[in-house]
Amino acid sequence: MPYLTITSNQPLDTDSNQLELLSKTVADGLKKPESYVMVAIQYNPNMLFAGNNNPLAYCELKSLGIQPSQTKELSRSLCSCMSKLYGISPERIYIEFSAPSRSMWGWNSNTF
């Protein structure tokens, strides 16, 4: 159910080891089984932040039951991971957290 989407103005490497590290970071941060985590990386060269096109990322983390008390640590761990993997400075990363209701998240021909 956790879904991390990363959009960057840089063509980020989608090596399976890097995707696995992002997936593990999300699972650990949310204390949820990694078997439910989905990660997607998108390239959009037409992005600016603070008036320039230096490396940046916009991330969306959606998960059932995510609590506001979790977001600060999730932000820290995701920014650290992105910086380590892709060299994107944490001050050039935005993260949007959202928690849809269970009836608004479908899986396996049903909803949660």
Secondary structure, DSSP 8 states (H G I E B T S, - for coil): --EEEEEESS-----HHHHHHHHHHHHHHHT--GGG-EEEEEE-S---BTTB-SS-EEEEEE-TT--HHHHHHHHHHHHHHHHHHH---GGGEEEEEE---GGG-EETTEE-
